[in-house]
Amino acid sequence: MDNRISSFLDNVCIHINCKSVHKDIREELTSHITELRDEYLRKGSTEAEALDMAIASMGDCDEIGNRLNRQHKPQTEWSIIILTAIIALVGGVIMFISSKFESLQAVSFERYLFFAFIGIAVMAALYFFDYTKLKRLALPIYLIALAALIFTVCTGNVIAGRKYISFIGLSVSSNYATLLLLIAFAGFMEKLKNKGGIAIVYLIGIGGVSLLPIVLLPSLSQALVLLAGYAVLMFSAVMRRHFGGSRRLQMFSLGGIAAAGVLALAAVVASEPHRLHRIAVFITRGRSDSFGSGWQQVMADNWLSVSKLFGRTTETISGYGIDMAMPSVTTDYVLINLIATLGWAAGIALIILAALFIIRMLMTARRVKTSYGHYLALASCTVLSLQFIISILMNFNLFPLMGMSLPFISYGGTDYVIDMALVGVILSVWRRNNLIAAHDKPKGSKSGKFIVFEDGKLIINFK
């Protein structure tokens, strides 16, 4: 390369702090300098004159470098960070109050703070992590998650009807596998781009295999969330014509498979009488078996009815406070705990915050420029959104009880860290949204070029 070109490129790139885009910027600037030089050569200039005029036509290297530096700065989705912080703060308040319970439902606030610190650290680490490095690790991540699930099924300790593994004295749930499997699934989707219908068959196969050990744990709530994550990613990919081929045929195929999945789930439920009984009890809001499996629903309605608009309710049920008369008030029914402790206004405010959080996540995922980043952000958004929606509905007896925690609010070590990690994935994807190499950008973005040479004019697009 001519020294004059190298000098110009060096003077541009010295202003650009993001080193990862230097190579692409140098290649594109070199390409356009060459185009300009060839244009001047056709007009009769000498080689040396043509190159000098081409470099001069590019403009001031300092100005170009400074503007490209502003364009390629990492982005921070502050609205998601702020909403996460506010919701987590509310969770901290509830856990502090719950640590003062005089019943067995009292929690360890120190343990809560320990896992909150780990969760925030994991979120921050993922924020600065280059998520694109995960793309080529799809198969190892998938196999590790699958092996961990099988290990849990075979050797895990049963706690409340579900198997957990013990790690340094802690009982670790299998929810970490949901994050790993969705990361792997997004990677497989990227590798199967433009492969047609066979890609869908392959993805359904690996998705189905990963669901089997989760069902065997058993953890139907985790299976439901993971299945929903897979479905959202698949439908999104088909709508974006990610696999190529007939979109209509692929949509019909996925619809048929989804219907078959619903029928299979219904068959599983119908094969177990106690599940049918629980559904029947749920429909009556627990009143058909108020002293049995419907007791929790009845108590939930009772505590919601005696809660005040502002502040802690002074009412008791059968002479007992909420920690004595309502089960799972720090986990599954933590929203009822919040409403009974801080009032309906606080509960409504939290629901509004959750809705805003979901909307911001969806908007962020939609604006991601690369397909892989979009799928990662969308998967994380799906998991967190489902957890919020199902947990809130469950607390109001609008969804069957299935062991679903309220993100950043419910008491729990592994789940809290995983939820923070999901936020970290979204933040990581958005942070690098302007730092992705040109060849990774989707179609319709003029091949990712920020420099265009048209009608003898050089146009540098800094948008």
C-alpha positions as a Markdown table, in Angstrom:
| # | Residue | x | y | z |
|---|---|---|---|---|
| 1 | Met | 0.0 | 0.0 | 0.0 |
| 2 | Asp | 1.2 | 3.5 | -0.9 |
| 3 | Asn | 2.6 | 5.4 | 2.1 |
| 4 | Arg | 0.3 | 8.3 | 1.4 |
| 5 | Ile | -2.7 | 6.1 | 1.8 |
| 6 | Ser | -1.3 | 4.5 | 4.9 |
| 7 | Ser | -0.6 | 7.9 | 6.4 |
| 8 | Phe | -4.2 | 9.1 | 5.7 |
| 9 | Leu | -5.7 | 6.0 | 7.2 |
| 10 | Asp | -3.5 | 6.2 | 10.3 |
| 11 | Asn | -4.5 | 9.9 | 10.8 |
| 12 | Val | -8.2 | 8.9 | 10.5 |
| 13 | Cys | -8.1 | 5.8 | 12.8 |
| 14 | Ile | -6.1 | 7.6 | 15.5 |
| 15 | His | -9.3 | 9.4 | 16.4 |
| 16 | Ile | -11.4 | 6.2 | 16.6 |
| 17 | Asn | -11.3 | 4.7 | 20.0 |
| 18 | Cys | -13.0 | 1.4 | 19.1 |
| 19 | Lys | -10.2 | -0.7 | 17.7 |
| 20 | Ser | -12.4 | -3.5 | 16.5 |
| 21 | Val | -13.8 | -1.3 | 13.6 |
| 22 | His | -10.4 | 0.0 | 12.4 |
| 23 | Lys | -9.9 | -2.9 | 9.9 |
| 24 | Asp | -13.3 | -2.3 | 8.3 |
| 25 | Ile | -12.9 | 1.4 | 8.1 |
| 26 | Arg | -9.4 | 1.1 | 6.6 |
| 27 | Glu | -10.6 | -1.3 | 4.0 |
| 28 | Glu | -13.6 | 0.9 | 3.0 |
| 29 | Leu | -11.6 | 4.1 | 2.9 |
| 30 | Thr | -8.9 | 2.4 | 0.8 |
| 31 | Ser | -11.5 | 1.1 | -1.6 |
| 32 | His | -12.9 | 4.5 | -2.1 |
| 33 | Ile | -9.6 | 6.2 | -2.5 |
| 34 | Thr | -8.8 | 3.7 | -5.2 |
| 35 | Glu | -12.1 | 4.5 | -6.9 |
| 36 | Leu | -11.4 | 8.2 | -6.8 |
| 37 | Arg | -7.8 | 7.6 | -8.1 |
| 38 | Asp | -9.1 | 5.5 | -11.0 |
| 39 | Glu | -11.6 | 8.3 | -11.8 |
| 40 | Tyr | -8.9 | 10.9 | -12.0 |
| 41 | Leu | -6.7 | 8.6 | -14.1 |
| 42 | Arg | -9.5 | 8.3 | -16.7 |
| 43 | Lys | -9.5 | 12.1 | -16.9 |
| 44 | Gly | -5.8 | 12.1 | -17.9 |
| 45 | Ser | -4.0 | 12.7 | -14.6 |
| 46 | Thr | -0.8 | 10.9 | -13.8 |
| 47 | Glu | -0.6 | 8.2 | -11.2 |
| 48 | Ala | 0.9 | 10.4 | -8.6 |
| 49 | Glu | -1.4 | 13.3 | -9.3 |
| 50 | Ala | -4.5 | 11.0 | -9.3 |
| 51 | Leu | -3.6 | 9.6 | -5.9 |
| 52 | Asp | -2.9 | 13.0 | -4.4 |
| 53 | Met | -6.2 | 14.4 | -5.7 |
| 54 | Ala | -8.1 | 11.2 | -4.5 |
| 55 | Ile | -6.8 | 11.6 | -1.0 |
| 56 | Ala | -7.5 | 15.3 | -1.0 |
| 57 | Ser | -11.1 | 14.6 | -2.1 |
| 58 | Met | -11.7 | 12.5 | 0.9 |
| 59 | Gly | -11.6 | 15.5 | 3.1 |
| 60 | Asp | -9.9 | 16.4 | 6.4 |
| 61 | Cys | -8.7 | 13.2 | 8.1 |
| 62 | Asp | -9.2 | 14.7 | 11.6 |
| 63 | Glu | -12.8 | 15.6 | 10.9 |
| 64 | Ile | -13.6 | 12.2 | 9.3 |
| 65 | Gly | -11.9 | 10.4 | 12.3 |
| 66 | Asn | -13.8 | 12.4 | 14.9 |
| 67 | Arg | -17.1 | 11.9 | 13.3 |
| 68 | Leu | -16.5 | 8.2 | 12.7 |
| 69 | Asn | -15.5 | 7.9 | 16.4 |
| 70 | Arg | -18.8 | 9.4 | 17.5 |
| 71 | Gln | -20.6 | 7.0 | 15.1 |
| 72 | His | -18.8 | 3.9 | 16.4 |
| 73 | Lys | -19.0 | 4.6 | 20.1 |
| 74 | Pro | -20.5 | 1.8 | 22.2 |
| 75 | Gln | -24.2 | 2.4 | 23.0 |
| 76 | Thr | -25.8 | 2.0 | 26.4 |
| 77 | Glu | -29.5 | 1.3 | 26.8 |
| 78 | Trp | -29.9 | 3.4 | 29.9 |
| 79 | Ser | -33.7 | 3.0 | 30.1 |
| 80 | Ile | -33.3 | -0.8 | 30.6 |
| 81 | Ile | -30.6 | -0.3 | 33.2 |
| 82 | Ile | -32.7 | 2.3 | 35.1 |
| 83 | Leu | -35.8 | 0.2 | 35.0 |
| 84 | Thr | -33.9 | -2.9 | 36.2 |
| 85 | Ala | -32.4 | -0.9 | 39.0 |
| 86 | Ile | -35.8 | 0.4 | 40.2 |
| 87 | Ile | -37.4 | -3.0 | 40.1 |
| 88 | Ala | -34.5 | -4.6 | 41.9 |
| 89 | Leu | -34.6 | -1.8 | 44.5 |
| 90 | Val | -38.3 | -2.6 | 45.1 |
| 91 | Gly | -37.3 | -6.3 | 45.5 |
| 92 | Gly | -34.6 | -5.3 | 48.0 |
| 93 | Val | -37.1 | -3.4 | 50.1 |
| 94 | Ile | -39.5 | -6.4 | 50.1 |
| 95 | Met | -36.7 | -8.8 | 51.0 |
| 96 | Phe | -35.5 | -6.6 | 53.8 |
| 97 | Ile | -39.0 | -6.5 | 55.2 |
| 98 | Ser | -39.4 | -10.2 | 54.8 |
| 99 | Ser | -36.2 | -10.8 | 56.7 |
| 100 | Lys | -38.0 | -9.5 | 59.7 |
| 101 | Phe | -40.7 | -12.1 | 59.6 |
| 102 | Glu | -41.0 | -14.2 | 62.8 |
| 103 | Ser | -42.0 | -17.3 | 60.9 |
| 104 | Leu | -40.1 | -19.9 | 58.8 |
| 105 | Gln | -40.7 | -17.7 | 55.8 |
| 106 | Ala | -38.2 | -15.2 | 57.0 |
| 107 | Val | -35.3 | -14.8 | 54.5 |
| 108 | Ser | -31.6 | -14.1 | 54.9 |
| 109 | Phe | -31.1 | -10.5 | 53.8 |
| 110 | Glu | -27.4 | -11.1 | 53.7 |
| 111 | Arg | -27.8 | -14.0 | 51.4 |
| 112 | Tyr | -30.1 | -11.9 | 49.2 |
| 113 | Leu | -27.4 | -9.1 | 49.0 |
| 114 | Phe | -24.7 | -11.7 | 48.2 |
| 115 | Phe | -26.6 | -13.0 | 45.2 |
| 116 | Ala | -27.7 | -9.5 | 44.2 |
| 117 | Phe | -24.0 | -8.5 | 44.1 |
| 118 | Ile | -23.2 | -11.5 | 42.0 |
| 119 | Gly | -26.1 | -10.8 | 39.6 |
| 120 | Ile | -25.1 | -7.2 | 39.1 |
| 121 | Ala | -21.4 | -8.3 | 38.5 |
| 122 | Val | -22.6 | -10.9 | 35.9 |
| 123 | Met | -24.7 | -8.3 | 34.2 |
| 124 | Ala | -21.8 | -5.8 | 34.1 |
| 125 | Ala | -19.4 | -8.5 | 32.8 |
| 126 | Leu | -21.8 | -9.5 | 30.0 |
| 127 | Tyr | -22.3 | -5.8 | 29.1 |
| 128 | Phe | -18.6 | -5.4 | 28.3 |
| 129 | Phe | -18.4 | -8.9 | 26.7 |
| 130 | Asp | -18.2 | -9.3 | 22.9 |
| 131 | Tyr | -21.3 | -11.4 | 22.4 |
| 132 | Thr | -20.3 | -12.3 | 18.8 |
| 133 | Lys | -17.7 | -14.6 | 20.2 |
| 134 | Leu | -20.5 | -16.9 | 21.3 |
| 135 | Lys | -21.7 | -17.5 | 17.8 |
| 136 | Arg | -19.1 | -20.1 | 16.9 |
| 137 | Leu | -19.5 | -21.8 | 20.3 |
| 138 | Ala | -23.1 | -22.9 | 19.7 |
| 139 | Leu | -22.5 | -26.6 | 19.8 |
| 140 | Pro | -20.2 | -26.7 | 22.9 |
| 141 | Ile | -22.6 | -24.5 | 24.8 |
| 142 | Tyr | -25.5 | -26.7 | 23.8 |
| 143 | Leu | -23.7 | -29.9 | 24.8 |
| 144 | Ile | -22.6 | -28.4 | 28.1 |
| 145 | Ala | -26.1 | -27.4 | 29.0 |
| 146 | Leu | -27.5 | -30.7 | 27.9 |
| 147 | Ala | -24.9 | -32.6 | 29.9 |
| 148 | Ala | -25.6 | -30.5 | 33.0 |
| 149 | Leu | -29.4 | -31.2 | 32.7 |
| 150 | Ile | -28.8 | -34.9 | 32.4 |
| 151 | Phe | -26.5 | -34.9 | 35.3 |
| 152 | Thr | -29.1 | -33.1 | 37.4 |
| 153 | Val | -31.8 | -35.6 | 36.4 |
| 154 | Cys | -29.6 | -38.5 | 37.3 |
| 155 | Thr | -28.0 | -37.2 | 40.5 |
| 156 | Gly | -29.9 | -34.2 | 41.7 |
| 157 | Asn | -31.5 | -33.8 | 45.1 |
| 158 | Val | -35.3 | -33.6 | 45.1 |
| 159 | Ile | -36.6 | -30.3 | 46.7 |
| 160 | Ala | -40.3 | -29.6 | 46.6 |
| 161 | Gly | -40.8 | -32.2 | 43.8 |
| 162 | Arg | -38.0 | -30.9 | 41.6 |
| 163 | Lys | -34.3 | -31.9 | 41.3 |
| 164 | Tyr | -31.5 | -29.5 | 42.1 |
| 165 | Ile | -27.7 | -30.0 | 42.1 |
| 166 | Ser | -25.6 | -29.0 | 45.1 |
| 167 | Phe | -22.7 | -26.7 | 44.5 |
| 168 | Ile | -20.4 | -25.4 | 47.4 |
| 169 | Gly | -23.3 | -25.9 | 49.8 |
| 170 | Leu | -25.9 | -24.2 | 47.6 |
| 171 | Ser | -28.9 | -25.8 | 45.8 |
| 172 | Val | -28.7 | -24.7 | 42.2 |
| 173 | Ser | -31.8 | -24.9 | 40.0 |
| 174 | Ser | -31.6 | -25.8 | 36.3 |
| 175 | Asn | -32.8 | -22.4 | 35.1 |
| 176 | Tyr | -29.2 | -21.5 | 34.0 |
| 177 | Ala | -29.7 | -24.1 | 31.2 |
| 178 | Thr | -32.5 | -21.9 | 29.7 |
| 179 | Leu | -30.0 | -19.1 | 29.0 |
| 180 | Leu | -27.3 | -21.4 | 27.7 |
| 181 | Leu | -29.7 | -23.3 | 25.4 |
| 182 | Leu | -31.2 | -20.1 | 23.9 |
| 183 | Ile | -27.7 | -18.8 | 23.2 |
| 184 | Ala | -26.8 | -22.0 | 21.5 |
| 185 | Phe | -30.1 | -22.0 | 19.6 |
| 186 | Ala | -29.5 | -18.5 | 18.2 |
| 187 | Gly | -26.0 | -19.7 | 17.1 |
| 188 | Phe | -27.5 | -22.7 | 15.3 |
| 189 | Met | -30.0 | -20.4 | 13.6 |
| 190 | Glu | -27.2 | -18.2 | 12.3 |
| 191 | Lys | -25.2 | -21.2 | 11.0 |
| 192 | Leu | -28.4 | -22.4 | 9.2 |
| 193 | Lys | -29.1 | -19.2 | 7.4 |
| 194 | Asn | -30.5 | -19.6 | 3.9 |
| 195 | Lys | -30.6 | -23.4 | 4.4 |
| 196 | Gly | -34.4 | -23.6 | 3.7 |
| 197 | Gly | -36.8 | -26.1 | 5.3 |
| 198 | Ile | -34.1 | -28.5 | 6.4 |
| 199 | Ala | -32.9 | -25.9 | 8.8 |
| 200 | Ile | -36.3 | -25.8 | 10.6 |
| 201 | Val | -36.3 | -29.6 | 10.9 |
| 202 | Tyr | -32.8 | -29.5 | 12.4 |
| 203 | Leu | -33.7 | -26.8 | 14.9 |
| 204 | Ile | -36.9 | -28.5 | 15.9 |
| 205 | Gly | -34.9 | -31.7 | 16.6 |
| 206 | Ile | -32.2 | -30.0 | 18.8 |
| 207 | Gly | -34.9 | -28.0 | 20.6 |
| 208 | Gly | -36.9 | -31.2 | 21.3 |
| 209 | Val | -33.9 | -33.1 | 22.6 |
| 210 | Ser | -33.1 | -30.2 | 25.0 |
| 211 | Leu | -36.6 | -30.2 | 26.4 |
| 212 | Leu | -36.7 | -33.8 | 27.4 |
| 213 | Pro | -34.4 | -33.6 | 30.5 |
| 214 | Ile | -36.2 | -30.5 | 31.7 |
| 215 | Val | -39.5 | -32.4 | 31.6 |
| 216 | Leu | -37.9 | -35.2 | 33.5 |
| 217 | Leu | -36.7 | -33.0 | 36.3 |
| 218 | Pro | -39.6 | -32.2 | 36.3 |
| 219 | Ser | -39.9 | -28.5 | 35.6 |
| 220 | Leu | -42.9 | -27.7 | 33.4 |
| 221 | Ser | -42.4 | -23.9 | 34.1 |
| 222 | Gln | -38.9 | -24.0 | 32.7 |
| 223 | Ala | -40.0 | -26.2 | 29.8 |
| 224 | Leu | -42.8 | -23.7 | 29.0 |
| 225 | Val | -40.4 | -20.7 | 29.0 |
| 226 | Leu | -37.8 | -22.5 | 26.9 |
| 227 | Leu | -40.3 | -23.8 | 24.4 |
| 228 | Ala | -41.8 | -20.3 | 24.1 |
| 229 | Gly | -38.3 | -18.9 | 23.6 |
| 230 | Tyr | -37.6 | -21.4 | 20.8 |
| 231 | Ala | -41.0 | -20.7 | 19.2 |
| 232 | Val | -40.5 | -16.9 | 19.2 |
| 233 | Leu | -37.1 | -17.2 | 17.7 |
| 234 | Met | -38.3 | -19.6 | 15.0 |
| 235 | Phe | -41.3 | -17.4 | 14.0 |
| 236 | Ser | -39.2 | -14.3 | 14.0 |
| 237 | Ala | -36.6 | -16.0 | 11.8 |
| 238 | Val | -39.2 | -17.1 | 9.3 |
| 239 | Met | -40.8 | -13.6 | 9.2 |
| 240 | Arg | -37.3 | -12.2 | 8.5 |
| 241 | Arg | -36.8 | -14.8 | 5.7 |
| 242 | His | -33.8 | -16.0 | 7.6 |
| 243 | Phe | -33.9 | -19.5 | 6.2 |
| 244 | Gly | -34.9 | -18.6 | 2.7 |
| 245 | Gly | -37.5 | -20.6 | 0.8 |
| 246 | Ser | -41.2 | -20.2 | 1.1 |
| 247 | Arg | -42.2 | -18.2 | 4.1 |
| 248 | Arg | -45.8 | -19.2 | 3.8 |
| 249 | Leu | -45.0 | -22.9 | 3.8 |
| 250 | Gln | -42.6 | -22.5 | 6.8 |
| 251 | Met | -45.2 | -20.5 | 8.8 |
| 252 | Phe | -47.8 | -23.2 | 8.1 |
| 253 | Ser | -45.3 | -25.9 | 9.2 |
| 254 | Leu | -44.4 | -24.1 | 12.4 |
| 255 | Gly | -48.1 | -23.5 | 13.1 |
| 256 | Gly | -48.8 | -27.2 | 12.7 |
| 257 | Ile | -45.9 | -28.2 | 14.9 |
| 258 | Ala | -47.0 | -25.7 | 17.6 |
| 259 | Ala | -50.5 | -27.2 | 17.5 |
| 260 | Ala | -49.1 | -30.7 | 17.8 |
| 261 | Gly | -47.0 | -29.5 | 20.8 |
| 262 | Val | -50.1 | -28.0 | 22.5 |
| 263 | Leu | -52.0 | -31.3 | 22.0 |
| 264 | Ala | -49.0 | -33.3 | 23.4 |
| 265 | Leu | -48.9 | -31.1 | 26.4 |
| 266 | Ala | -52.6 | -31.5 | 26.9 |
| 267 | Ala | -52.1 | -35.3 | 26.6 |
| 268 | Val | -49.4 | -35.2 | 29.3 |
| 269 | Val | -51.7 | -33.2 | 31.6 |
| 270 | Ala | -54.7 | -35.5 | 30.9 |
| 271 | Ser | -52.6 | -38.6 | 31.7 |
| 272 | Glu | -52.1 | -37.4 | 35.3 |
| 273 | Pro | -55.3 | -37.1 | 37.3 |
| 274 | His | -53.8 | -34.8 | 39.9 |
| 275 | Arg | -53.0 | -32.2 | 37.2 |
| 276 | Leu | -56.5 | -32.4 | 35.9 |
| 277 | His | -57.8 | -31.8 | 39.4 |
| 278 | Arg | -55.5 | -28.8 | 39.9 |
| 279 | Ile | -56.8 | -27.3 | 36.7 |
| 280 | Ala | -60.4 | -27.8 | 37.7 |
| 281 | Val | -59.6 | -26.2 | 41.1 |
| 282 | Phe | -57.8 | -23.3 | 39.4 |
| 283 | Ile | -60.9 | -22.6 | 37.3 |
| 284 | Thr | -63.0 | -22.1 | 40.4 |
| 285 | Arg | -60.2 | -19.9 | 42.0 |
| 286 | Gly | -59.6 | -22.7 | 44.5 |
| 287 | Arg | -63.1 | -22.7 | 46.0 |
| 288 | Ser | -63.9 | -26.3 | 44.9 |
| 289 | Asp | -61.1 | -27.5 | 47.2 |
| 290 | Ser | -60.5 | -24.6 | 49.5 |
| 291 | Phe | -58.9 | -26.8 | 52.2 |
| 292 | Gly | -56.8 | -28.8 | 49.8 |
| 293 | Ser | -55.0 | -27.9 | 46.5 |
| 294 | Gly | -57.1 | -24.7 | 46.2 |
| 295 | Trp | -56.1 | -23.3 | 49.6 |
| 296 | Gln | -53.3 | -21.1 | 48.2 |
| 297 | Gln | -55.6 | -19.5 | 45.6 |
| 298 | Val | -58.2 | -18.8 | 48.3 |
| 299 | Met | -55.6 | -17.2 | 50.6 |
| 300 | Ala | -54.3 | -15.1 | 47.7 |
| 301 | Asp | -57.8 | -13.7 | 47.0 |
| 302 | Asn | -58.3 | -13.1 | 50.8 |
| 303 | Trp | -55.0 | -11.1 | 51.1 |
| 304 | Leu | -55.7 | -9.1 | 48.0 |
| 305 | Ser | -59.1 | -8.2 | 49.3 |
| 306 | Val | -57.9 | -6.9 | 52.7 |
| 307 | Ser | -54.9 | -5.0 | 51.4 |
| 308 | Lys | -55.0 | -1.2 | 51.5 |
| 309 | Leu | -54.3 | 1.4 | 48.7 |
| 310 | Phe | -51.3 | 2.7 | 50.6 |
| 311 | Gly | -49.2 | 1.0 | 53.3 |
| 312 | Arg | -49.3 | -2.2 | 55.2 |
| 313 | Thr | -52.7 | -3.9 | 55.8 |
| 314 | Thr | -53.7 | -4.1 | 59.5 |
| 315 | Glu | -56.0 | -7.0 | 58.8 |
| 316 | Thr | -55.2 | -10.6 | 59.7 |
| 317 | Ile | -56.7 | -13.9 | 58.5 |
| 318 | Ser | -57.6 | -16.3 | 61.3 |
| 319 | Gly | -55.5 | -14.2 | 63.5 |
| 320 | Tyr | -52.3 | -14.6 | 61.5 |
| 321 | Gly | -50.3 | -12.1 | 59.5 |
| 322 | Ile | -49.3 | -12.7 | 55.9 |
| 323 | Asp | -46.1 | -14.6 | 56.7 |
| 324 | Met | -48.0 | -17.1 | 58.7 |
| 325 | Ala | -51.2 | -17.4 | 56.7 |
| 326 | Met | -49.9 | -17.2 | 53.1 |
| 327 | Pro | -47.4 | -19.6 | 51.6 |
| 328 | Ser | -44.5 | -18.7 | 49.3 |
| 329 | Val | -44.7 | -15.0 | 50.0 |
| 330 | Thr | -41.1 | -14.5 | 49.2 |
| 331 | Thr | -41.1 | -16.5 | 45.9 |
| 332 | Asp | -44.2 | -17.4 | 43.9 |
| 333 | Tyr | -46.6 | -15.0 | 45.8 |
| 334 | Val | -44.1 | -12.2 | 46.3 |
| 335 | Leu | -46.4 | -9.7 | 44.5 |
| 336 | Ile | -49.2 | -10.4 | 47.1 |
| 337 | Asn | -46.6 | -9.8 | 49.8 |
| 338 | Leu | -45.7 | -6.5 | 48.2 |
| 339 | Ile | -49.3 | -5.4 | 47.9 |
| 340 | Ala | -50.2 | -6.4 | 51.5 |
| 341 | Thr | -47.0 | -4.8 | 52.8 |
| 342 | Leu | -46.7 | -1.6 | 50.8 |
| 343 | Gly | -50.3 | -1.2 | 49.4 |
| 344 | Trp | -52.1 | -1.6 | 46.1 |
| 345 | Ala | -50.4 | 1.6 | 44.8 |
| 346 | Ala | -47.0 | 0.0 | 45.1 |
| 347 | Gly | -48.2 | -3.2 | 43.4 |
| 348 | Ile | -49.8 | -1.2 | 40.5 |
| 349 | Ala | -46.6 | 0.8 | 40.2 |
| 350 | Leu | -44.5 | -2.3 | 39.9 |
| 351 | Ile | -46.8 | -3.8 | 37.2 |
| 352 | Ile | -46.4 | -0.5 | 35.2 |
| 353 | Leu | -42.6 | -0.7 | 35.6 |
| 354 | Ala | -42.7 | -4.3 | 34.4 |
| 355 | Ala | -44.7 | -3.3 | 31.4 |
| 356 | Leu | -42.3 | -0.5 | 30.6 |
| 357 | Phe | -39.4 | -2.8 | 31.0 |
| 358 | Ile | -40.9 | -5.3 | 28.6 |
| 359 | Ile | -41.7 | -2.6 | 26.0 |
| 360 | Arg | -38.1 | -1.2 | 26.2 |
| 361 | Met | -36.6 | -4.7 | 25.8 |
| 362 | Leu | -38.8 | -5.4 | 22.7 |
| 363 | Met | -38.0 | -2.0 | 21.2 |
| 364 | Thr | -34.3 | -2.6 | 21.7 |
| 365 | Ala | -34.3 | -6.1 | 20.3 |
| 366 | Arg | -36.2 | -4.8 | 17.2 |
| 367 | Arg | -33.5 | -2.2 | 16.5 |
| 368 | Val | -30.6 | -4.5 | 16.6 |
| 369 | Lys | -28.8 | -4.5 | 13.2 |
| 370 | Thr | -27.5 | -8.1 | 13.1 |
| 371 | Ser | -29.6 | -11.2 | 12.9 |
| 372 | Tyr | -27.6 | -13.0 | 15.6 |
| 373 | Gly | -27.7 | -10.1 | 18.0 |
| 374 | His | -31.4 | -9.7 | 17.3 |
| 375 | Tyr | -32.1 | -13.3 | 18.1 |
| 376 | Leu | -30.1 | -13.2 | 21.3 |
| 377 | Ala | -31.8 | -10.0 | 22.5 |
| 378 | Leu | -35.2 | -11.4 | 21.5 |
| 379 | Ala | -34.6 | -14.7 | 23.4 |
| 380 | Ser | -33.6 | -12.8 | 26.5 |
| 381 | Cys | -36.6 | -10.5 | 26.2 |
| 382 | Thr | -39.0 | -13.5 | 25.8 |
| 383 | Val | -37.7 | -15.2 | 28.9 |
| 384 | Leu | -37.9 | -12.2 | 31.1 |
| 385 | Ser | -41.3 | -11.1 | 29.7 |
| 386 | Leu | -42.9 | -14.5 | 30.2 |
| 387 | Gln | -41.6 | -14.6 | 33.8 |
| 388 | Phe | -43.1 | -11.2 | 34.5 |
| 389 | Ile | -46.4 | -11.9 | 32.8 |
| 390 | Ile | -46.9 | -15.4 | 34.2 |
| 391 | Ser | -45.9 | -14.4 | 37.8 |
| 392 | Ile | -48.1 | -11.4 | 37.9 |
| 393 | Leu | -51.1 | -13.3 | 36.5 |
| 394 | Met | -50.4 | -16.2 | 38.9 |
| 395 | Asn | -50.5 | -13.8 | 41.9 |
| 396 | Phe | -54.0 | -12.6 | 40.8 |
| 397 | Asn | -55.2 | -16.3 | 40.2 |
| 398 | Leu | -55.3 | -15.7 | 36.5 |
| 399 | Phe | -52.7 | -18.4 | 35.7 |
| 400 | Pro | -52.2 | -21.8 | 37.4 |
| 401 | Leu | -49.5 | -22.0 | 40.1 |
| 402 | Met | -46.3 | -23.3 | 38.5 |
| 403 | Gly | -43.3 | -22.1 | 40.4 |
| 404 | Met | -42.5 | -18.9 | 38.5 |
| 405 | Ser | -40.5 | -16.2 | 40.2 |
| 406 | Leu | -41.0 | -12.5 | 39.6 |
| 407 | Pro | -37.7 | -11.2 | 38.1 |
| 408 | Phe | -35.5 | -9.1 | 40.5 |
| 409 | Ile | -38.2 | -9.3 | 43.2 |
| 410 | Ser | -38.6 | -12.9 | 44.3 |
| 411 | Tyr | -36.1 | -14.4 | 46.7 |
| 412 | Gly | -33.7 | -16.9 | 45.0 |
| 413 | Gly | -30.1 | -17.1 | 44.3 |
| 414 | Thr | -29.7 | -18.8 | 40.9 |
| 415 | Asp | -32.8 | -17.3 | 39.4 |
| 416 | Tyr | -31.8 | -13.8 | 40.4 |
| 417 | Val | -28.3 | -14.2 | 38.8 |
| 418 | Ile | -29.8 | -15.7 | 35.6 |
| 419 | Asp | -32.3 | -12.8 | 35.3 |
| 420 | Met | -29.5 | -10.3 | 35.6 |
| 421 | Ala | -27.5 | -12.2 | 33.0 |
| 422 | Leu | -30.4 | -12.0 | 30.6 |
| 423 | Val | -30.4 | -8.2 | 31.0 |
| 424 | Gly | -26.6 | -8.3 | 30.5 |
| 425 | Val | -27.1 | -10.1 | 27.2 |
| 426 | Ile | -29.5 | -7.5 | 25.9 |
| 427 | Leu | -27.2 | -4.7 | 27.0 |
| 428 | Ser | -24.2 | -6.4 | 25.4 |
| 429 | Val | -26.0 | -6.7 | 22.1 |
| 430 | Trp | -27.1 | -3.1 | 22.1 |
| 431 | Arg | -23.7 | -1.9 | 23.2 |
| 432 | Arg | -22.1 | -3.3 | 20.1 |
| 433 | Asn | -24.9 | -2.4 | 17.7 |
| 434 | Asn | -22.8 | 0.2 | 16.0 |
| 435 | Leu | -19.5 | -1.7 | 16.3 |
| 436 | Ile | -20.4 | -4.7 | 14.1 |
| 437 | Ala | -18.3 | -5.3 | 11.0 |
| 438 | Ala | -19.9 | -4.2 | 7.8 |
| 439 | His | -20.2 | -7.8 | 6.4 |
| 440 | Asp | -22.3 | -8.8 | 9.5 |
| 441 | Lys | -25.0 | -6.2 | 8.8 |
| 442 | Pro | -28.4 | -7.3 | 7.4 |
| 443 | Lys | -29.5 | -6.9 | 3.9 |
| 444 | Gly | -31.0 | -3.6 | 3.0 |
| 445 | Ser | -28.3 | -1.5 | 4.7 |
| 446 | Lys | -26.3 | -0.9 | 1.5 |
| 447 | Ser | -23.9 | -3.6 | 2.5 |
| 448 | Gly | -23.1 | -1.7 | 5.7 |
| 449 | Lys | -21.2 | 1.0 | 3.8 |
| 450 | Phe | -20.9 | 4.4 | 5.3 |
| 451 | Ile | -19.1 | 5.7 | 2.2 |
| 452 | Val | -20.7 | 5.8 | -1.2 |
| 453 | Phe | -19.2 | 7.0 | -4.5 |
| 454 | Glu | -22.0 | 8.2 | -6.8 |
| 455 | Asp | -21.8 | 10.3 | -10.0 |
| 456 | Gly | -18.2 | 11.3 | -9.3 |
| 457 | Lys | -19.1 | 12.5 | -5.8 |
| 458 | Leu | -17.9 | 11.1 | -2.5 |
| 459 | Ile | -20.7 | 10.7 | 0.1 |
| 460 | Ile | -19.8 | 9.8 | 3.7 |
| 461 | Asn | -22.9 | 8.8 | 5.7 |
| 462 | Phe | -22.4 | 9.5 | 9.4 |
| 463 | Lys | -25.9 | 8.5 | 10.4 |
